[in-house]
Amino acid sequence: MRDAMSKLGSDPNKINPLVPVDLVVDHSVQVDVARSENAVQANMELEFSRNKERFGFLKWGSTAFNNMLVVPPGSGIVHQVNLEYLARVVFNNGGILYPDSVVGTDSHTTMIDGLGVAGWGVGGIEAEATMLGQPMSMVLPAVVGFKLSGKLRNGVTATDLVLTVTQMLRKHGVVGKFVEFYGGGMGELSLADRATIANMAPEYGATMGFFPVDAKTLDYLKLTGRSDETVAMIETYLRANNMFVDYKQVQAERVYSSYLELDLDEVEPCLSGPKRPHDRVTLKNMQSDWLSCLDNKVGFKGFAVPKESQAKVAEFSFRGTPAKIKHGDVVIAAITSCTNTSNPNVMLGAALVAKKACDLGLE
């Protein structure tokens, strides 16, 4: 477009994004080096050497265009960068205030809904059109009200909660709909827990799973370095426009297209699978469910492994040591999903499990 402007005899520098654009280089760094204290640095150096030309081009773009920010590789997962650094919650454009919103080219852009910012994933062409100032049109969606009450029990994680929520919403049917969470249980969920639930909107099928701004949101903004003046502006604006939720006050009855309700006390430790995130299995039933999956016909919950083959053991050599493997053995364990890697409690839990495994002899 700048070349075309130049050929027409006009100023090519007039071609710029008409809305703020944040380009986060994510899903880029490969894991070539592992099980080493300098693994992160070594992988970063390899990444920059492999993609020097590409990163040079992005560096040029960050200085050549107005209204554009490039976040370099190694800064973190895009959704977490958005939560901690990029999201405004309320825009202040020359003294004109309005609610923040975002469209992103990743389906899990919805994670930002946990911060009270309306956002979801779109295709590349839609994103480009938005950058050039074109409006996004959509049919006014139905809104499902999801009421939360109670409190998660000790040992129950945000992952257990989001798998339970996903199963409920898939059963309810929320494709093309908005989901808004509300109720007394909201005050018991950290911002990271809310973001975990919002992140999995693509898995439960909704356009977004929205958490309105409340005191927990403001605390998170302060925790992540937003200034006191900015946080005060956000709170004042949202309160003035009846968009701030204060759970210490009596809540008016809400009107939604349909309703769901979950008591957080009833959420159990669980997993999902073996193939789909909404096929939730409680931890206590994991063994029996796995054995039934071996028997079931091939499908989302079956592998059709003949009875006579289910107990087979394969023998091999691992680093010169004889080893055995059978159906159900854990071959690889990794925390890679942005749903989990952006939740500090879940990551700490994973680290403790990894430490325990190493203590027991894992190499």
RODO-2510 file (C-alpha; in nm, 4 decimals, decimal comma):
residues 363
     n   res          X          Y          Z
     1     m     0,0000     0,0000     0,0000
     2     r     0,2883     0,2354     0,0696
     3     d     0,4348     0,1557    -0,2737
     4     a     0,0991     0,2397    -0,4318
     5     m     0,0842     0,5700    -0,2437
     6     s     0,4349     0,6544    -0,3624
     7     k     0,3461     0,5787    -0,7271
     8     l     0,0466     0,8100    -0,6952
     9     g     0,2802     1,0859    -0,5844
    10     s     0,1500     1,0977    -0,2298
    11     d     0,3232     1,0500     0,1042
    12     p     0,3634     0,6744     0,1759
    13     n     0,4001     0,7504     0,5469
    14     k     0,0275     0,8204     0,5546
    15     i    -0,0317     0,4436     0,5418
    16     n    -0,0542     0,3342     0,9049
    17     p    -0,2834     0,1185     1,1175
    18     l    -0,5874     0,3239     1,2173
    19     v    -0,6245     0,1389     1,5471
    20     p    -0,3512     0,0367     1,7931
    21     v    -0,1832    -0,2848     1,6745
    22     d     0,0245    -0,5032     1,9070
    23     l     0,2271    -0,7733     1,7314
    24     v     0,3521    -1,0329     1,9791
    25     v     0,6061    -1,2824     1,8430
    26     d     0,4793    -1,6009     2,0076
    27     h     0,4818    -1,9755     1,9302
    28     s     0,8279    -1,9136     1,7925
    29     v     1,1034    -2,0415     2,0220
    30     q     1,1796    -2,4116     1,9708
    31     v     1,2985    -2,6378     2,2498
    32     d     1,6352    -2,7576     2,1214
    33     v     1,7966    -2,7513     2,4654
    34     a     1,6283    -2,8941     2,7755
    35     r     1,7124    -3,0140     3,1268
    36     s     1,9723    -2,7421     3,1624
    37     e     1,9913    -2,4221     3,3663
    38     n     2,0793    -2,2206     3,0555
    39     a     1,8123    -2,3828     2,8347
    40     v     1,6085    -2,0631     2,7927
    41     q     1,9088    -1,8537     2,6887
    42     a     2,0435    -2,1242     2,4562
    43     n     1,7071    -2,1675     2,2819
    44     m     1,6673    -1,7912     2,2440
    45     e     2,0100    -1,7569     2,0806
    46     l     1,9277    -2,0363     1,8355
    47     e     1,5950    -1,8719     1,7535
    48     f     1,7506    -1,5348     1,6746
    49     s     2,0199    -1,6937     1,4575
    50     r     1,7614    -1,8934     1,2590
    51     n     1,5236    -1,6036     1,2015
    52     k     1,7541    -1,3029     1,1879
    53     e     1,6041    -1,1752     0,8618
    54     r     1,2453    -1,2107     0,9828
    55     f     1,3129    -1,0367     1,3127
    56     g     1,5012    -0,7616     1,1309
    57     f     1,1934    -0,6995     0,9173
    58     l     0,9697    -0,6859     1,2247
    59     k     1,2123    -0,4449     1,3900
    60     w     1,1861    -0,2187     1,0860
    61     g     0,8068    -0,2373     1,1002
    62     s     0,8030    -0,1324     1,4650
    63     t     0,9780     0,1938     1,3756
    64     a     0,8292     0,2543     1,0292
    65     f     0,4622     0,2503     1,1314
    66     n     0,2720     0,4597     1,3795
    67     n     0,0222     0,2934     1,6122
    68     m     0,2155    -0,0350     1,6063
    69     l     0,4053    -0,2133     1,8839
    70     v     0,6172    -0,5256     1,8288
    71     v     0,6805    -0,7449     2,1341
    72     p     0,9941    -0,9558     2,0691
    73     p     1,0193    -1,3357     2,1057
    74     g     1,0902    -1,4699     2,4503
    75     s     0,8624    -1,2165     2,6203
    76     g     0,5990    -1,4763     2,7008
    77     i     0,2774    -1,6216     2,5659
    78     v     0,0818    -1,3557     2,3774
    79     h    -0,2296    -1,3871     2,5947
    80     q    -0,0316    -1,3432     2,9152
    81     v     0,1537    -1,0441     2,7679
    82     n    -0,1857    -0,8972     2,6831
    83     l    -0,3135    -0,9504     3,0376
    84     e    -0,0075    -0,8172     3,2160
    85     y     0,1059    -0,5407     2,9851
    86     l    -0,0939    -0,4524     2,6743
    87     a    -0,4606    -0,4403     2,7798
    88     r    -0,5938    -0,0947     2,8652
    89     v    -0,9371    -0,2017     3,0025
    90     v    -1,0474     0,1577     2,9387
    91     f    -0,8961     0,3599     2,6545
    92     n    -0,8060     0,7243     2,7080
    93     n    -0,7799     0,8758     2,3612
    94     g    -0,7061     1,2447     2,4049
    95     g    -0,9439     1,2712     2,6979
    96     i    -1,2161     1,0612     2,5348
    97     l    -1,2740     0,7448     2,7381
    98     y    -1,4254     0,4221     2,6059
    99     p    -1,4081     0,0486     2,6926
   100     d    -1,1166    -0,1547     2,5617
   101     s    -1,1802    -0,4340     2,3119
   102     v    -0,9548    -0,6570     2,1054
   103     v    -0,9588    -0,8966     1,8132
   104     g    -0,6633    -1,1289     1,7723
   105     t    -0,5410    -1,3853     1,5232
   106     d    -0,5274    -1,6618     1,7852
   107     s    -0,8399    -1,8470     1,8951
   108     h    -0,7423    -1,8116     2,2619
   109     t    -0,7465    -1,4320     2,2418
   110     t    -1,0548    -1,4807     2,4613
   111     m    -0,8251    -1,5072     2,7625
   112     i    -0,8430    -1,1275     2,7896
   113     d    -1,2140    -1,1549     2,8739
   114     g    -1,0990    -1,2600     3,2212
   115     l    -0,9774    -0,9007     3,2665
   116     g    -1,3082    -0,7488     3,1609
   117     v    -1,1937    -0,6680     2,8062
   118     a    -1,4230    -0,7946     2,5297
   119     g    -1,2118    -0,9928     2,2852
   120     w    -1,2047    -1,2985     2,0625
   121     g    -1,0112    -1,4552     1,7778
   122     v    -1,0644    -1,3727     1,4111
   123     g    -0,9123    -1,4666     1,0771
   124     g    -0,6204    -1,2835     0,9212
   125     i    -0,8318    -1,0953     0,6653
   126     e    -1,0686    -0,9704     0,9369
   127     a    -0,7737    -0,8572     1,1464
   128     e    -0,6196    -0,6709     0,8518
   129     a    -0,9512    -0,5004     0,7770
   130     t    -0,9765    -0,3911     1,1398
   131     m    -0,6226    -0,2494     1,1265
   132     l    -0,7318    -0,0374     0,8307
   133     g    -1,0290     0,1023     1,0196
   134     q    -1,3047    -0,1193     0,8833
   135     p    -1,5860    -0,2002     1,1287
   136     m    -1,6594    -0,5569     1,2360
   137     s    -2,0215    -0,6596     1,1958
   138     m    -2,1925    -0,9451     1,3759
   139     v    -2,5387    -1,0687     1,4619
   140     l    -2,6354    -0,9660     1,8153
   141     p    -2,5583    -1,2862     2,0094
   142     a    -2,7549    -1,4606     2,2802
   143     v    -2,5900    -1,4225     2,6224
   144     v    -2,5728    -1,7149     2,8641
   145     g    -2,5556    -1,6195     3,2314
   146     f    -2,3289    -1,8546     3,4284
   147     k    -2,3752    -1,8102     3,8026
   148     l    -2,0912    -1,9156     4,0328
   149     s    -2,1354    -1,9735     4,4048
   150     g    -1,9270    -2,1218     4,6854
   151     k    -1,5511    -2,1722     4,6894
   152     l    -1,3078    -2,4255     4,5415
   153     r    -1,1914    -2,6860     4,7921
   154     n    -0,8247    -2,7292     4,8787
   155     g    -0,6453    -2,9300     4,6125
   156     v    -0,8909    -2,8353     4,3379
   157     t    -0,7278    -2,6266     4,0651
   158     a    -0,8428    -2,3816     3,8011
   159     t    -0,7866    -2,6590     3,5465
   160     d    -1,0379    -2,8801     3,7292
   161     l    -1,2812    -2,5892     3,7265
   162     v    -1,2403    -2,5024     3,3592
   163     l    -1,2847    -2,8657     3,2516
   164     t    -1,6076    -2,8780     3,4538
   165     v    -1,7277    -2,5487     3,3043
   166     t    -1,6358    -2,6656     2,9537
   167     q    -1,8352    -2,9858     2,9918
   168     m    -2,1400    -2,7942     3,1191
   169     l    -2,1287    -2,5331     2,8437
   170     r    -2,0764    -2,7893     2,5658
   171     k    -2,3836    -2,9726     2,6913
   172     h    -2,5825    -2,6475     2,7135
   173     g    -2,4824    -2,5341     2,3635
   174     v    -2,3104    -2,1967     2,3365
   175     v    -2,1763    -2,1806     1,9794
   176     g    -2,2028    -1,8237     1,8515
   177     k    -2,3060    -1,6992     2,1963
   178     f    -2,1508    -1,4862     2,4692
   179     v    -2,1155    -1,6284     2,8203
   180     e    -2,1061    -1,3914     3,1177
   181     f    -2,0005    -1,5152     3,4602
   182     y    -2,1533    -1,3666     3,7736
   183     g    -2,2520    -1,4524     4,1307
   184     g    -2,1018    -1,4657     4,4784
   185     g    -1,8406    -1,7226     4,3778
   186     m    -1,6696    -1,4644     4,1576
   187     g    -1,5043    -1,3101     4,4615
   188     e    -1,3336    -1,6434     4,5339
   189     l    -1,1634    -1,6648     4,1934
   190     s    -0,8288    -1,4997     4,1288
   191     l    -0,7751    -1,3111     3,8049
   192     a    -0,5539    -1,5980     3,6850
   193     d    -0,8379    -1,8445     3,7489
   194     r    -1,0824    -1,6253     3,5575
   195     a    -0,8378    -1,5937     3,2685
   196     t    -0,8037    -1,9733     3,2612
   197     i    -1,1805    -2,0095     3,2152
   198     a    -1,1971    -1,7293     2,9580
   199     n    -0,9054    -1,8824     2,7665
   200     m    -1,0981    -2,2017     2,6898
   201     a    -1,3935    -2,0321     2,5190
   202     p    -1,2978    -2,2000     2,1868
   203     e    -1,3148    -2,5389     2,3600
   204     y    -1,6608    -2,4808     2,5041
   205     g    -1,7697    -2,3171     2,1799
   206     a    -1,8634    -1,9647     2,2871
   207     t    -1,7482    -1,6478     2,1155
   208     m    -1,6264    -1,5339     2,4559
   209     g    -1,6566    -1,6075     2,8284
   210     f    -1,6706    -1,2666     2,9945
   211     f    -1,5848    -1,1602     3,3505
   212     p    -1,6955    -0,8016     3,4301
   213     v    -1,4475    -0,5710     3,6017
   214     d    -1,4575    -0,5771     3,9823
   215     a    -1,2205    -0,5168     4,2745
   216     k    -1,0163    -0,8288     4,1882
   217     t    -0,9565    -0,6869     3,8407
   218     l    -0,8316    -0,3568     3,9814
   219     d    -0,5993    -0,5403     4,2224
   220     y    -0,4515    -0,7329     3,9291
   221     l    -0,3955    -0,4136     3,7311
   222     k    -0,2006    -0,2701     4,0242
   223     l    -0,0084    -0,5959     4,0687
   224     t     0,1032    -0,5862     3,7051
   225     g     0,2356    -0,2321     3,7185
   226     r    -0,0485    -0,0121     3,5984
   227     s    -0,0236     0,3264     3,7674
   228     d    -0,2563     0,4305     4,0490
   229     e    -0,3843     0,7130     3,8271
   230     t    -0,4705     0,4704     3,5465
   231     v    -0,6482     0,2275     3,7794
   232     a    -0,8434     0,5133     3,9394
   233     m    -0,9481     0,6363     3,5940
   234     i    -1,0652     0,2868     3,4969
   235     e    -1,2693     0,2446     3,8147
   236     t    -1,4251     0,5919     3,7957
   237     y    -1,5263     0,5515     3,4313
   238     l    -1,6731     0,2028     3,4747
   239     r    -1,8647     0,2959     3,7905
   240     a    -2,0074     0,6046     3,6196
   241     n    -2,1327     0,3866     3,3333
   242     n    -2,2669     0,1042     3,5542
   243     m    -2,0063    -0,1370     3,4159
   244     f    -1,8260    -0,2034     3,7451
   245     v    -1,9473    -0,4889     3,9652
   246     d    -1,9199    -0,4496     4,3422
   247     y    -1,9958    -0,7866     4,4998
   248     k    -2,0088    -0,6275     4,8455
   249     q    -2,3352    -0,4649     4,7437
   250     v    -2,6707    -0,6311     4,6819
   251     q    -2,6795    -0,7444     4,3200
   252     a    -2,9761    -0,6698     4,0983
   253     e    -3,1409    -0,9640     3,9248
   254     r    -2,9728    -1,0198     3,5905
   255     v    -3,1550    -1,1014     3,2695
   256     y    -2,9905    -1,3390     3,0216
   257     s    -3,0993    -1,5464     2,7249
   258     s    -3,0447    -1,8629     2,9316
   259     y    -2,8857    -1,9626     3,2608
   260     l    -2,6423    -2,2099     3,4158
   261     e    -2,5226    -2,2398     3,7742
   262     l    -2,2268    -2,4096     3,9424
   263     d    -2,1368    -2,4446     4,3095
   264     l    -1,7566    -2,4270     4,3224
   265     d    -1,7578    -2,6556     4,6273
   266     e    -1,8779    -2,9382     4,4022
   267     v    -1,5869    -2,9221     4,1561
   268     e    -1,3691    -3,2347     4,1747
   269     p    -1,0109    -3,3004     4,0611
   270     c    -1,0378    -3,4235     3,7035
   271     l    -0,8742    -3,4775     3,3675
   272     s    -1,0119    -3,4818     3,0160
   273     g    -0,9767    -3,7097     2,7214
   274     p    -0,8424    -3,9230     2,5880
   275     k    -0,9022    -3,7025     2,2841
   276     r    -1,1347    -3,4089     2,3585
   277     p    -1,1206    -3,1402     2,6310
   278     h    -1,4908    -3,1648     2,7142
   279     d    -1,4754    -3,5409     2,7805
   280     r    -1,4151    -3,4814     3,1507
   281     v    -1,3106    -3,7702     3,3745
   282     t    -1,2876    -3,7368     3,7521
   283     l    -0,9518    -3,8377     3,8923
   284     k    -1,1068    -4,1139     4,1038
   285     n    -1,2566    -4,2713     3,7895
   286     m    -0,9494    -4,2299     3,5720
   287     q    -0,8328    -4,5930     3,5813
   288     s    -1,1719    -4,7461     3,5048
   289     d    -1,2353    -4,4912     3,2282
   290     w    -0,8993    -4,5679     3,0670
   291     l    -0,9640    -4,9422     3,0722
   292     s    -1,3059    -4,8938     2,9140
   293     c    -1,1481    -4,6752     2,6432
   294     l    -0,9196    -4,9647     2,5505
   295     d    -1,2284    -5,1831     2,4962
   296     n    -1,4552    -4,9287     2,3263
   297     k    -1,4780    -4,9094     1,9481
   298     v    -1,2530    -4,6539     1,7803
   299     g    -1,3850    -4,3049     1,8454
   300     f    -1,3492    -4,0117     2,0815
   301     k    -1,3689    -4,2478     2,3798
   302     g    -1,2263    -4,5661     2,2360
   303     f    -0,9251    -4,7422     2,0835
   304     a    -1,0665    -5,0922     2,0165
   305     v    -0,7563    -5,2687     2,1462
   306     p    -0,8216    -5,6462     2,1485
   307     k    -0,8332    -5,8002     2,4955
   308     e    -0,5389    -6,0261     2,4187
   309     s    -0,3259    -5,7231     2,3246
   310     q    -0,4073    -5,4973     2,6186
   311     a    -0,1502    -5,6539     2,8493
   312     k     0,1294    -5,6659     2,5914
   313     v     0,4641    -5,5263     2,7010
   314     a     0,7205    -5,3807     2,4609
   315     e     1,0832    -5,4119     2,5657
   316     f     1,3504    -5,1678     2,4498
   317     s     1,6755    -5,0056     2,5531
   318     f     1,6822    -4,6506     2,6904
   319     r     2,0307    -4,5018     2,7158
   320     g     2,1753    -4,8469     2,7465
   321     t     1,9305    -4,9539     3,0169
   322     p     1,6615    -5,2194     2,9524
   323     a     1,3111    -5,0711     2,9746
   324     k     0,9499    -5,1765     2,9234
   325     i     0,6368    -4,9964     2,8102
   326     k     0,2708    -5,0958     2,7980
   327     h    -0,0693    -4,9395     2,7326
   328     g    -0,1351    -4,6593     2,9792
   329     d     0,2260    -4,5745     3,0584
   330     v     0,3152    -4,2046     3,0569
   331     v     0,5653    -4,1487     2,7759
   332     i     0,5863    -3,7700     2,7823
   333     a     0,4524    -3,5109     3,0244
   334     a     0,4636    -3,1422     2,9373
   335     i     0,2797    -2,8264     3,0351
   336     t     0,2420    -2,6565     2,6985
   337     s    -0,1144    -2,5282     2,6724
   338     c    -0,1583    -2,1528     2,7190
   339     t    -0,4603    -2,2419     2,9342
   340     n    -0,2262    -2,3836     3,1978
   341     t     0,1023    -2,2001     3,1496
   342     s    -0,0570    -1,8657     3,2316
   343     n    -0,1856    -1,9741     3,5727
   344     p     0,0810    -1,9433     3,8464
   345     n    -0,0862    -2,1913     4,0828
   346     v    -0,1093    -2,4592     3,8148
   347     m     0,2519    -2,4018     3,7093
   348     l     0,3724    -2,4282     4,0687
   349     g     0,1755    -2,7504     4,1052
   350     a     0,3332    -2,8874     3,7875
   351     a     0,6795    -2,7918     3,9141
   352     l     0,6191    -2,9756     4,2416
   353     v     0,5061    -3,2862     4,0512
   354     a     0,8171    -3,2657     3,8316
   355     k     1,0410    -3,2292     4,1373
   356     k     0,8773    -3,5307     4,2994
   357     a     0,9270    -3,7320     3,9803
   358     c     1,2962    -3,6397     3,9729
   359     d     1,3297    -3,7335     4,3394
   360     l     1,1869    -4,0748     4,2496
   361     g     1,4450    -4,1275     3,9757
   362     l     1,3035    -3,9654     3,6595
   363     e     1,5811    -3,8724     3,4167
***
